[in-house]
Amino acid sequence: MKYTQLGRTGLKVSRLVLGTMNFGPQTDEADSHAIMDAALDAGINFFDTANVYGWGENKGRTEEIIGNWFAQGGDRRDKVVLATKVYSNMAADGEAWPNHDKLSALNIRRAVDASLKRLRTDHIDLYQFHHIDRATPFDEIWQAIDVLVQQGKILYAGSSNFPGYKIAQANEVAARRGSYGLVSEQCLYNLAERRAEMEVIPAAQDYGLGVIPWSPLNGGLLGGVIKKEVEGGRRATGRAADALADTAGRAQVQAYEDLLDKHGLEPGEAALAWLLTRPGVTGPIVGPRTAEQLESALRAVELELSAEVLSGLDEIFPGPGPSPEAFAW
């Protein structure tokens, strides 16, 4: 495994991030524990979750699965850089109550204590704001975060799904207060979805945030979806199905698969390897449902894409270009 610094911090994290969103809803506890063991054995030390994972009536279940894994001992907790998120309403469905969601100081305090209990740990390494909260000023958010840092409950704060201007706002307010500010941004970013290159990634780089792409295969679209459809009858769903329903979108994905087939590359591994070449990227989140999917993701870390392949990928999935030149000059 290869490692890098998380943004401007001294924290060393693996170039792949283990996403745990499937733990509970799609992968049972025993298999989830086996995947985490395999990830740790492979050198992945960066685990990402959220308080809401488990969804519906099972909100918080994913954190509980991770906490039970930590409780098995073997230095599991000490070896892991643990990231979770706050924002969503955690009250039981149908029982929503004021101040049980978003980023008020009250909810941040409530949410972090609940996550610590489910995760069976005394601290969270990276506490991330899952979405922007237009109703809560950053002065209040940072006051709450500074208290948690002083109490030793969290070490760093990060954002998720923030536009570039909110990254700037958050860190300008933090600087004025003498707070450390955001150290990471978790955003939708992959070959087929490159809008983050316009504002989010430049803002993250300027403010010293590590970029953590989620959905690196764009909902399976970049994982060889057409080949799987032809060979096994497995039909695309969600974002991938929407893209393939469009004639131009399907032609684009076909060209992508043809290019990688020409060079003997697996699409999913190449899509991850491409992200690892991008400026500012700490590491993409991989969310394996099985041990086999984890093994495939691990191969991407060692994969070197040739200049010819990189050029071909840019032709098929052109980025937006530099900001602001691409849209203003």
Secondary structure by P-SEA (a helix, b strand, c coil): cccccccccccccccbbbbcccccccccaaaaaaaaaaaaaacccbbbbccccccccccaaaaaaaaaaaacccccccccbbbbbcccccccccccccccccccaaaaaaaaaaaaaaaccccccbbbcccccccccaaaaaaaaaaaaaaccccccccccccaaaaaaaaaaaaaaccccccccccccccccccccccaaaaaaaabbbbbbccccccccccaaaaaaaaccccccaaaaaaaacaaaaaaaaaaaaaaaaacccaaaaaaaaaaacccccbbbbbcccaaaaaaaaaaaaccccaaaaaaaaaaccccccccccccc
